[in-house]
Amino acid sequence: MSEKITSIDRLYEIRDTVAREPDFRGVDIEIATEALGVFWERNKNTIANNLNVEQRFAVVLGGFTFKGFIDRVDLIPGTVNEIEIIDYKTGKYEVRPEERGRQLLLYARGIEHVYPNIK
C-alpha cells in the first residue's frame, strides 16, 4: 500500500509501527526521530508533489546499459509533466560537482526512458 504522508504525526505513527517489527528491533528511536524530523522540515512543503520514490531504471546509452534507481521524483508545481529529480546523499564522502552532474544526467535519461512524456 502506498500512502501520501501529510503530517509529521503520521510519519511518527509509521515510525512506531515499523519499530515493532522484528527486523527493526534495536534501532535507536531517538536517532530515527531526529532524522525523520530533519526530513520533514526539509520536505514538508514539497512532499505532496511526490510522484515516486526509488524509481528503478535501465537505459541503453552508447551500447552500454546503465541501471540505477532515483531516490525521489517530484512533479514541479504548476506543470503537468515536468519533474524534479532528488538524490539524497547519505554516504561518508563528498561527491564532486562534475560527478554529481553526470549522475543526475544519467538519472534524467533514465526517467525519459521510463516516462517518455515527462521532462
C-alpha positions in Angstrom: 0.0 0.0 0.0 1.2 3.5 -0.9 0.2 6.5 1.2 0.9 10.2 0.9 2.2 11.4 4.3 0.6 14.8 5.1 1.7 15.4 8.7 4.7 14.7 10.9 2.4 13.0 13.3 1.5 10.4 10.7 5.2 10.0 10.0 5.8 9.3 13.7 2.9 6.8 13.7 4.6 4.9 10.9 7.9 5.0 12.8 6.2 3.4 15.8 4.6 0.7 13.7 7.9 -0.2 11.9 9.8 -0.1 15.2 7.7 -3.0 16.5 8.8 -5.2 13.5 11.4 -7.9 14.3 13.8 -6.6 11.7 13.9 -3.2 13.3 14.3 -4.1 16.9 17.4 -2.4 18.3 17.0 0.7 16.1 17.6 3.8 18.2 14.2 5.5 18.1 15.7 8.8 19.3 18.1 9.0 16.4 15.4 7.8 14.0 13.0 10.5 15.3 15.7 13.2 14.8 16.3 12.0 11.2 12.6 12.0 10.5 12.3 15.5 11.9 15.1 16.8 9.7 13.5 15.0 6.7 10.1 16.5 7.4 11.4 20.1 7.8 13.3 19.9 4.5 10.4 18.3 2.6 7.1 19.2 4.2 6.3 21.9 1.6 7.0 19.7 -1.4 6.1 16.2 -0.3 2.6 16.4 -1.8 4.2 16.8 -5.2 6.0 13.4 -4.9 5.3 11.1 -7.9 7.6 8.2 -7.0 10.4 7.0 -4.7 13.2 4.6 -5.5 12.3 4.7 -9.2 14.4 1.9 -10.9 15.5 2.4 -14.5 17.7 0.8 -17.2 18.6 2.7 -20.3 21.0 2.0 -23.1 23.5 4.7 -24.0 26.3 4.2 -26.5 25.8 0.4 -26.5 26.0 0.2 -22.7 23.1 -0.5 -20.3 23.0 1.8 -17.3 20.9 0.7 -14.4 20.1 2.5 -11.2 17.4 4.0 -9.0 16.4 7.5 -8.3 15.6 8.3 -4.7 12.7 10.6 -5.4 10.8 12.1 -8.3 8.6 15.2 -7.7 6.2 16.9 -10.1 7.1 20.6 -10.4 4.1 22.7 -9.1 2.2 24.4 -11.9 3.2 21.9 -14.5 1.7 18.7 -15.9 4.7 16.8 -17.0 7.9 18.5 -15.6 9.7 16.8 -12.8 12.5 17.4 -10.3 14.9 14.5 -9.6 16.0 14.3 -6.0 19.0 12.3 -4.9 19.7 12.0 -1.2 23.4 11.8 -0.4 23.9 9.7 2.7 27.5 8.5 2.1 30.5 9.4 4.1 32.3 11.2 1.3 31.6 14.4 -0.7 30.7 14.0 -4.3 32.4 16.4 -6.7 30.1 18.7 -8.7 31.1 17.2 -12.1 30.4 13.7 -10.8 27.1 14.8 -9.4 26.2 16.4 -12.8 27.0 13.2 -14.7 24.9 11.1 -12.2 21.9 13.4 -12.5 22.2 13.5 -16.3 22.0 9.7 -16.3 19.0 9.8 -14.0 17.3 12.3 -16.4 17.9 9.9 -19.3 16.6 7.0 -17.2 13.4 8.9 -16.3 12.9 9.8 -20.0 13.2 6.1 -20.8 10.7 5.1 -18.1 8.3 8.0 -18.7 8.7 9.3 -22.2 6.2 12.2 -21.7 8.0 13.6 -18.7 10.5 16.5 -18.9 
